[in-house]
Amino acid sequence: MFKKIFIAFFMILFVSGACVSGGIYMFQQFISTPANLTLHKQAAEFYNKNSDSGKDITSSKLTVKHIKETNSQESVSLHEKKANSQESVDLHEKEINVQESVDSHEEDNLFIIKPGESLQHMAKRLEERGLITNRHLFRLLAMVRGNAKKIQAGEYKISSTETPEVILKKFVEGKVHLHRITIPEGLTVKEIAEIVEKAGFGNRADFIRQASDPLFIARIGIFINENKDKLSLSMEGYLFPDTYFFPAGATHKEIMATMISRFKEIFKPAWFERCKKLGFSPHEIVILASIIEKETGADHERPIISSVFHNRLKRNMRLQSDPTVIYGIPDFNGNITRKDLKKATPYNTYAISGLPAGPIANPGEHSIKAALFPDKSDFIYFVSKNDKTHHFSKTLRAHNRAVKKYQLGNL
C-alpha cells in the first residue's frame, strides 16, 4: 500500500510539473528514512521509464580566476569561454564566480565532466568511482531540483565525505578545481612559459609563440612603443607577477589575458599623467621598471637605482646595465665577457644609448613605482656589495674605490 502511495506521489510531481520546494523537501526526508531505503531503486526505475534523462550536460563556463596573495582574496579578471563559441579576450568583461579552494586537506578525488556528457553517463561514472552509492537516485535528485540541464563541465574536486546534494550543487554552480600558478617578479616570458608548462597548461614553445603573436597583442591592447607607430613586439613586461588560479583546460591566451588584466589594474590611471610629467611613454616606463627589477631584489633600493638611471638618461650617459646585456644573448652561459659588453644588440646598454628595445623581464609593482617615482639623488654609479645590496656613488673616482672594495677585495 505504501509503495503505491509513493509512486502516486511522484506521478503527481513529474506529470503535473509541481516540483516545488515542499515536494523536494518531502522527497529528501523520505529517501533519508531507513525503512524506505528498499524502495529507492523501484522509484528510480519508475522515473527512468517516464522521463528523458539523456539530455546533454550544459557546457561549463571556462573561467580564469586570479586571486591576490593578500588576505582580501580580491578576485579580478575572469574570462568566459563557452563551448563552440568564439574565444573572448575582452579584458573589460569580467565575471565573478565563486571557485573551489585548491588548498583542501581532505581526502579528495578529481572528477572531470566533459562538455556534452549526458547526466546518465556522468552519474554512472560517479557511482563507478565510489563517489555516490546510487546513480539512479542521483539522476532523480537532479531532475527533481531542475538541475539536469544546469550541470557545468569541468574538473571538480570531490571529497569522499560529500553527499550527493553537495556534489550536485557543486556541479551546478561550476565550482571547478583550480590549479595554482605563481609567477615571481623579474621572470622573462620564456621562464614564465616553463612554469605554465609544469602546471599542466600546454607546452612552453606554444606559450612563447603566443606571447609574440602580433594579432593577439593588438587585441589585448598593451602599450604601444615610444614612437606611437607600432605595437610592442612581445608580451614581455606585461605578464604581471602574482599568484593565479586557473581551471583545467585554460588556454595560453586566457592565462596571458588574466596576467595582463592584472597589470592594467596595477598601472593606475594617475600613472599615465606621471609618465607625461617625466617625459616618458608608458612603454618606456615598463622598460625601465624591468631593468630596475633585474638589478636588485631589495625593495628599498629600487627608487635609488631608479634615480641612477634617470640621472644617466638626463646626462645622455649610457645605462651600462648588465641585465640588458644578458637579455640580448640567446645562449647566455652565466658569465659576461668583455666581448659580450662590446657586442651591439638592441638590448646592450653598454653599446647603445638610451633604453633597450623593449622590457627585459616582467616587473612587479615596486619596480614600476620606482621607475615612476625615483629618489632625488646625484648618484650615477652603483656596484654590488655581494650581500644583495649596492653601494652608490656620485663620481667615477668614488665608484672605482667602491669597485676595489667590494669586487676586488682591496680597500
Summary of the structure (lengths in Angstrom):
residues: 411
radius of gyration: 29.4
end to end distance: 102.9
largest distance: 104.6
contacts: 1247
relative contact order: 0.10
helix: 44%
strand: 10%
